[in-house]
Amino acid sequence: MIEKLFEACMWKTRFLVLSAVIFGLIGALVLFIIASMDIYAMAEYAFKTIITHAHPQDFHEDIVGGIIGAVDLYLIAVVMLIFSFGVYELFISPIDHAEDAKEDSKILSITTLDQLKDKIAKVIVMVLVVNFFQRVLHTQYNGALEMLYFALAVTALAVGLFFLGKVGKH
């Protein structure tokens, strides 16, 4: 009897992950809002600059850097969404609406911890790639050797993304 009671209590503790799900969704929502506000601010800045015929130094780099920063936030928000959906499906219950979706639209459907890990890892790698390119925009190159290092870094990213795309495909 004690064993059954203990197992029942232990099984119900899985609902503790609901806090991670709820706060993960809140975090994703906050990041989506902040990224959208950043895009709006960049659009407003670009519009004002064009209307006033001003052309500040590094204008293009600032605009592209701001938008890439927002894309970075969007990607992190996607990580939070995937995490929330995956944890919910793994510990609580499959999401009924996801079950009704077409096969090719089940990006948030998670059935194993390895699937969750792989999906999150791929998005995190994309966040790192986007962050890399955001930093590259404001980098000053002083010579051919630094340009060569930049070219090698871009090549390494391309090769890494190529192999990342091959993971999980047969």
C-alpha positions as a LaTeX table, in Angstrom:
\begin{tabular}{lrrr}
\hline
Residue & $x$ (\AA) & $y$ (\AA) & $z$ (\AA) \\
\hline
Met1 & 0.00 & 0.00 & 0.00 \\
Ile2 & 2.83 & 2.42 & 0.85 \\
Glu3 & 4.50 & 1.54 & $-2.43$ \\
Lys4 & 1.34 & 2.35 & $-4.42$ \\
Leu5 & 0.88 & 5.64 & $-2.56$ \\
Phe6 & 4.52 & 6.58 & $-3.12$ \\
Glu7 & 4.34 & 5.71 & $-6.82$ \\
Ala8 & 1.13 & 7.71 & $-7.22$ \\
Cys9 & 2.72 & 10.74 & $-5.55$ \\
Met10 & 5.87 & 10.34 & $-7.58$ \\
Trp11 & 3.88 & 10.10 & $-10.84$ \\
Lys12 & 1.99 & 13.28 & $-10.01$ \\
Thr13 & 5.21 & 15.22 & $-9.48$ \\
Arg14 & 5.61 & 15.25 & $-13.25$ \\
Phe15 & 3.19 & 18.17 & $-13.18$ \\
Leu16 & 6.01 & 20.25 & $-11.70$ \\
Val17 & 7.25 & 20.69 & $-15.27$ \\
Leu18 & 4.17 & 22.81 & $-15.94$ \\
Ser19 & 6.01 & 25.71 & $-14.32$ \\
Ala20 & 8.81 & 25.31 & $-16.89$ \\
Val21 & 6.22 & 25.11 & $-19.68$ \\
Ile22 & 4.30 & 28.19 & $-18.53$ \\
Phe23 & 7.37 & 30.33 & $-17.89$ \\
Gly24 & 8.98 & 29.10 & $-21.11$ \\
Leu25 & 5.92 & 30.30 & $-23.02$ \\
Ile26 & 5.98 & 33.61 & $-21.14$ \\
Gly27 & 9.68 & 33.98 & $-21.96$ \\
Ala28 & 8.99 & 33.26 & $-25.64$ \\
Leu29 & 6.18 & 35.82 & $-25.68$ \\
Val30 & 8.41 & 38.46 & $-24.05$ \\
Leu31 & 11.19 & 37.78 & $-26.58$ \\
Phe32 & 8.77 & 37.97 & $-29.52$ \\
Ile33 & 7.48 & 41.33 & $-28.25$ \\
Ile34 & 10.97 & 42.76 & $-27.64$ \\
Ala35 & 12.23 & 41.58 & $-31.05$ \\
Ser36 & 9.19 & 43.11 & $-32.74$ \\
Met37 & 9.76 & 46.39 & $-30.90$ \\
Asp38 & 13.40 & 46.34 & $-32.03$ \\
Ile39 & 12.34 & 45.86 & $-35.66$ \\
Tyr40 & 9.83 & 48.69 & $-35.30$ \\
Ala41 & 12.53 & 50.96 & $-33.82$ \\
Met42 & 14.88 & 50.12 & $-36.71$ \\
Ala43 & 12.13 & 50.86 & $-39.24$ \\
Glu44 & 11.35 & 54.14 & $-37.51$ \\
Tyr45 & 15.05 & 55.10 & $-37.44$ \\
Ala46 & 15.46 & 54.22 & $-41.13$ \\
Phe47 & 12.32 & 56.17 & $-42.09$ \\
Lys48 & 13.40 & 59.28 & $-40.15$ \\
Thr49 & 16.89 & 59.08 & $-41.62$ \\
Ile50 & 15.54 & 58.84 & $-45.16$ \\
Ile51 & 12.96 & 61.61 & $-44.66$ \\
Thr52 & 15.55 & 64.03 & $-43.23$ \\
His53 & 18.05 & 63.12 & $-45.97$ \\
Ala54 & 20.60 & 62.36 & $-43.28$ \\
His55 & 23.05 & 59.57 & $-43.85$ \\
Pro56 & 24.93 & 58.83 & $-40.64$ \\
Gln57 & 28.18 & 56.94 & $-40.73$ \\
Asp58 & 27.59 & 53.14 & $-40.51$ \\
Phe59 & 23.86 & 53.65 & $-41.25$ \\
His60 & 23.52 & 50.41 & $-43.21$ \\
Glu61 & 25.50 & 48.42 & $-40.66$ \\
Asp62 & 23.39 & 49.82 & $-37.81$ \\
Ile63 & 20.11 & 48.95 & $-39.57$ \\
Val64 & 21.23 & 45.45 & $-40.58$ \\
Gly65 & 22.79 & 44.86 & $-37.15$ \\
Gly66 & 19.57 & 45.90 & $-35.39$ \\
Ile67 & 17.43 & 43.66 & $-37.57$ \\
Ile68 & 19.82 & 40.73 & $-37.19$ \\
Gly69 & 19.72 & 41.28 & $-33.42$ \\
Ala70 & 15.92 & 41.04 & $-33.57$ \\
Val71 & 16.16 & 37.84 & $-35.63$ \\
Asp72 & 18.47 & 36.51 & $-32.92$ \\
Leu73 & 15.79 & 37.23 & $-30.30$ \\
Tyr74 & 13.13 & 35.59 & $-32.48$ \\
Leu75 & 15.28 & 32.46 & $-32.74$ \\
Ile76 & 15.78 & 32.34 & $-28.98$ \\
Ala77 & 12.00 & 32.72 & $-28.59$ \\
Val78 & 11.58 & 29.75 & $-30.92$ \\
Val79 & 13.95 & 27.75 & $-28.69$ \\
Met80 & 11.72 & 28.61 & $-25.73$ \\
Leu81 & 8.61 & 27.53 & $-27.67$ \\
Ile82 & 10.16 & 24.24 & $-28.75$ \\
Phe83 & 11.31 & 23.63 & $-25.19$ \\
Ser84 & 7.85 & 24.37 & $-23.74$ \\
Phe85 & 5.99 & 22.24 & $-26.27$ \\
Gly86 & 8.50 & 19.41 & $-25.98$ \\
Val87 & 8.52 & 19.28 & $-22.18$ \\
Tyr88 & 4.71 & 19.38 & $-22.12$ \\
Glu89 & 4.40 & 16.55 & $-24.63$ \\
Leu90 & 7.06 & 14.43 & $-22.94$ \\
Phe91 & 5.87 & 14.78 & $-19.34$ \\
Ile92 & 2.19 & 15.70 & $-19.43$ \\
Ser93 & 0.30 & 14.77 & $-22.58$ \\
Pro94 & 0.45 & 14.89 & $-26.37$ \\
Ile95 & $-1.06$ & 18.14 & $-27.67$ \\
Asp96 & $-4.38$ & 17.29 & $-29.31$ \\
His97 & $-4.18$ & 20.08 & $-31.89$ \\
Ala98 & $-0.75$ & 18.87 & $-32.98$ \\
Glu99 & $-2.15$ & 15.38 & $-33.52$ \\
Asp100 & $-4.69$ & 16.79 & $-36.00$ \\
Ala101 & $-2.02$ & 18.69 & $-37.96$ \\
Lys102 & $-0.67$ & 17.51 & $-41.28$ \\
Glu103 & 2.51 & 15.42 & $-41.15$ \\
Asp104 & 4.71 & 18.18 & $-42.59$ \\
Ser105 & 3.50 & 20.78 & $-40.07$ \\
Lys106 & 4.44 & 18.88 & $-36.91$ \\
Ile107 & 7.58 & 20.89 & $-36.18$ \\
Leu108 & 6.59 & 21.23 & $-32.52$ \\
Ser109 & 5.65 & 17.57 & $-32.11$ \\
Ile110 & 8.15 & 15.94 & $-29.74$ \\
Thr111 & 8.04 & 12.26 & $-28.81$ \\
Thr112 & 11.47 & 11.66 & $-27.28$ \\
Leu113 & 13.98 & 13.60 & $-25.23$ \\
Asp114 & 16.52 & 13.14 & $-28.05$ \\
Gln115 & 14.12 & 14.81 & $-30.51$ \\
Leu116 & 13.72 & 17.74 & $-28.14$ \\
Lys117 & 17.48 & 18.01 & $-27.69$ \\
Asp118 & 18.14 & 17.86 & $-31.44$ \\
Lys119 & 15.55 & 20.50 & $-32.29$ \\
Ile120 & 16.79 & 22.86 & $-29.60$ \\
Ala121 & 20.43 & 22.29 & $-30.58$ \\
Lys122 & 19.74 & 23.13 & $-34.23$ \\
Val123 & 18.01 & 26.38 & $-33.33$ \\
Ile124 & 20.78 & 27.30 & $-30.87$ \\
Val125 & 23.36 & 26.78 & $-33.61$ \\
Met126 & 21.33 & 29.12 & $-35.83$ \\
Val127 & 21.30 & 31.69 & $-33.00$ \\
Leu128 & 25.09 & 31.46 & $-32.82$ \\
Val129 & 25.40 & 31.86 & $-36.59$ \\
Val130 & 23.14 & 34.92 & $-36.60$ \\
Asn131 & 25.04 & 36.36 & $-33.63$ \\
Phe132 & 28.33 & 35.78 & $-35.45$ \\
Phe133 & 27.14 & 37.71 & $-38.50$ \\
Gln134 & 25.80 & 40.52 & $-36.32$ \\
Arg135 & 29.25 & 40.93 & $-34.76$ \\
Val136 & 31.00 & 40.71 & $-38.12$ \\
Leu137 & 29.14 & 43.81 & $-39.34$ \\
His138 & 31.00 & 46.05 & $-36.92$ \\
Thr139 & 34.40 & 44.42 & $-37.22$ \\
Gln140 & 37.28 & 46.39 & $-38.71$ \\
Tyr141 & 39.76 & 44.43 & $-40.83$ \\
Asn142 & 43.37 & 45.56 & $-40.78$ \\
Gly143 & 45.11 & 43.50 & $-43.40$ \\
Ala144 & 44.89 & 40.47 & $-45.59$ \\
Leu145 & 45.48 & 38.01 & $-42.74$ \\
Glu146 & 42.40 & 39.20 & $-40.84$ \\
Met147 & 40.33 & 38.95 & $-44.03$ \\
Leu148 & 41.61 & 35.40 & $-44.48$ \\
Tyr149 & 40.55 & 34.55 & $-40.91$ \\
Phe150 & 37.11 & 35.99 & $-41.66$ \\
Ala151 & 36.83 & 33.90 & $-44.84$ \\
Leu152 & 37.88 & 30.78 & $-42.92$ \\
Ala153 & 35.31 & 31.50 & $-40.19$ \\
Val154 & 32.53 & 31.87 & $-42.78$ \\
Thr155 & 33.67 & 28.66 & $-44.48$ \\
Ala156 & 33.68 & 26.81 & $-41.15$ \\
Leu157 & 30.14 & 28.04 & $-40.46$ \\
Ala158 & 28.97 & 26.93 & $-43.90$ \\
Val159 & 30.51 & 23.48 & $-43.48$ \\
Gly160 & 29.04 & 23.18 & $-39.98$ \\
Leu161 & 25.57 & 24.15 & $-41.22$ \\
Phe162 & 25.88 & 21.67 & $-44.09$ \\
Phe163 & 26.61 & 18.81 & $-41.69$ \\
Leu164 & 23.98 & 20.01 & $-39.24$ \\
Gly165 & 21.45 & 19.74 & $-42.06$ \\
Lys166 & 22.54 & 16.15 & $-42.64$ \\
Val167 & 21.94 & 15.14 & $-39.01$ \\
Gly168 & 18.84 & 12.98 & $-38.65$ \\
Lys169 & 18.39 & 12.49 & $-42.41$ \\
His170 & 19.18 & 9.16 & $-44.00$ \\
\hline
\end{tabular}
